[in-house]
Amino acid sequence: MRKVAYVLGLPVVLFAAWYLISAGSESFYAPPLRDILASFGRTWTLDRLQADVLPSLLRLTAGFLLAAVIGVALGVAIGLGPRLRATVEPVLEFFRAIPPPVLVPVIMLFAGIGNGMKIIVIVFGCVWPVLLNTVEGVRAVDSVQLDTARAYGINGFDRIRRVVLPSASPQIAAGLRQALSIAIILMVISEMFAASNGLGFTIVQFQRSFAIPEMWSGIILLGLLGFGLSLLFRLAEGRALRWYHGLRAASKGR
């Protein structure tokens, strides 16, 4: 119960403050929270969730998983090869510095305006934190562990699977956590440019038609989705890295 209170305490306080402060609002662009909540139930029906929110989640999932696979694979290869790292590092820094939203018009020229374009935008923005954290995690693997694995004849892919990836997994998880928040942002941005469905598209349509309470309800839904996805990632990370958190807790107990 204490953990739940820590997680939900501040959001509840902020929503309560918003509700009280906006209660007497007469602004067309900042309606009272009670009006926004009333429009929430009318707007986000099951049909609209299936038509707009589900496609967004599918694009988000596809882009995030592709970025994870590409980032981890390239990160392991670069982290294990000093010469390869020295060769590709300037190129990686160049592309990492380019904001993904800037490339949306360019990607549209080659990939069209379908789901492929939106997934590519998400992949391009999410791959960098995964890649760079994987490289640093692989470089930080204890050399004694690598020498021991080599002495026992554990080489090639077995060494990566049994030694490198487990040792680098906390750093990889940190990159994945950063990539998830970036994926949510890019999902919305890509749907605002050219789309016929999706959460970002729907929010923009509400804004253009001056359906302000509905627009705010979409923003709240987007925040709830981000909070829920972050919570699911935390649970998955805690289960996958249980050994790591156990070691940290044991070291603190000393």
N, C-alpha and C positions, 0 to 999 in steps of 0.2 A: 504493500500500500504506500510505503514511503517513496518507492521508485516511481509509482504512478503519479503521486502528488508532485514530485519533482518535474516529471515530464509534462503534466497537464496544468500545473499551477499557474505559470506565467501566461500561457495562452488564454486561460479562463479569465484571469485578471484583466488582460488587455481587451478581450471581447466585452467584458462587463463595463470597462471604462468607455469603450467605443459606443456601447449601447446607451449609456447614461449621457455622454457628451453630445451625441447626435440626436437625442430624443426630441429636442425642439428645433431641429434643423429645418429650414425652409428652402435650402439651396437645391436647385434642380440637379446639379452635378454631384452633390454630396447628400443624398437622402438619408433619413434615419435608418439605423441598422434594422429596426423592426420591419421596415418596408422591404429592405433587401432580403431579410430572412423569409418574409412572406412570399416574395417572388422566387425564392430558391426552390421551394417545393413545387410551385407551378411550372417552373422552367425546366428543371432537371428531372424529367420523368424517365421511366425505363426506356422508352423509345428514343429519347434524345441521348441518353447515356450510351445506348447501343450505336446510334448513328454518328455521334461526335466524340465521345470520350474513349470508347473502345478502340477506334482506329488510331487515336493519338497514343494510347498505351501500347498498341502493337508496334507502331513506328518507333516509339521510345525503346521498347524491349529489343527490337531487331538492331537498332543502331548501337545501343549500349553493349549488347552481347558481341557484335562484330568488332567494336572498338576494344573490348576486353581481350578477345582472342588475338587480334592484330597487335595490340600493345604489349601483351605478355610475350607472344612469340618473338617479336622484334626486340623487345627489351632483354630477353634472355640471350639472344644471339649477340646483341651489342654489348651487353654486360660481360659476357664471357670472352669477347674478342677485343683486346685493347687496340689493335690496329684498325679494326672495323669501327670502333667507337671514335677514334681520332679522325677517321675519314668522313663519317656521316654526321658528326656533331655539329659542324657549321650549318649544314643543310637542315638538320632538325631544328636548330635554334631559329633559322630563318622562317620556316613554315609555322613553328609554334607561335611566333610573334604576330602572325596574321589573324585578325579576329574572324572567326567562322562566319558571322552574319555578312561580312563584306563579300564573301565568296558566293553567297546565295544566287545573285544574278548570273555569275559565271557558271555555276553548277547547273542552273536552269537551262543554259544554252546547250549543254551536252547531255543532261539527263532528263530534260523536259520538266514538267510540273507535277508529275505523278509521285507515288510513294517513294520511288527510287531516289529522287532529288532530296526529299526530306530525310531519308535514312542516311544518305551520303553526308549531308550537313551535320547530322548528329555524330556520325562516325568521325568526321574530320575534327570536330571540336573535342570529342571525348578521348580520342586515342592518345593525346599528348600527356595528360597526367598519369594515365596507366603506363605508357611507355617509359617516361622519365623516372617514375617511382620504381618500376621494375628494374631498370638499369641500375639505379642506386642500390636497390635491395640485393641484386645479384653481385654487385661489386663488393658489398659488405659481408658476403658469406665468409665464414671463418676458414682461413686457409688450412688450418689443421683438419677440419672436417673434409675438405677436398683431398688433402694428402692421404687421409685415412681411407677414404673411399677408393682412391687410386690404388693404395696398397692392397686392398681387398679385391681388386679387379672389377670394381664398379665404375664403368666408363660409359661414355656415350649418353644415350637417352636415359638409361637407368640412373646415372649420376644426376642428371637434371631432375628426374622425377623423385628420387629418394633424398637428395641432399640440397640441391640448389633451390628448387621451388618451395619446399617446406621452410627453408631458412629465410627466403625472400618474401614469403607470403604475408607477413605483417605490413611490409612496405607496399606490396601489391594491393592489399586491401585498402590502404590509405589512398592510393591512386584511384581505385574503383569508387571509393566514397566521394572523392572530388568529381569524378567523371559523371556520377549520377546526378548531381546538382546541375552540372553543365548540360547534361542531356535533356533535362526538363526545360531549361531555358531555350535551348536550340529547337526543341520540339515545337514550342509555342511560336518562336520567331519564324521557323520554316513554314508553319501553317498560316501565318499572317501574310506572307508574300503571295502565294498562289496555291489555293486549295479550294475544295468544295465541301469539305467536312473537317472535323477536328476541333479541339478545344480552343486553340488560338484563332481559327477562322470564325468560330461562333462568337467569341468575345469581340472581335473586330466588327462583326455584323451587328451586334447589339449596340456598339458605340456609334456606328454610322447611321443606325436607325433611331438614335437617341433613346434607346431602351436602357436607361441608366441603371435602375435597380437590377435588371437582368445582367447587365455588364458586370456590376459589382459582385453579383452572385457567382458568375463565372470565375472571377478572380479569387473569390473565397474557395470555390471548388478546386481551383488549381493549387492553392496553398494546402488544402486538405490532402490532395493527391501527393504533393511533395512530402508532406509530413508522414503520410502512410508508407510511401516507398522508402523513405529514410528509416522508418521504424522496422520495416521488413528487412532492409539491408543490415541493420544493426543486429537483428536476431540471427540472420544467416551468418554474419561475420562472427558473432559470439559462439555459435555452434561450430563453425569451421576452425576457428582459432582458439578453441577452448584450452588447448595445451599451452598456448602462448600467454593467455590471460592468467592461467594457473601458475605459470612460472613467475610472472610479474607479481602476483599476489603473494606467492611464497617468498620472493626476494624482499618485498616490503615488510612481510611478517618478521623477517630476521632483524 
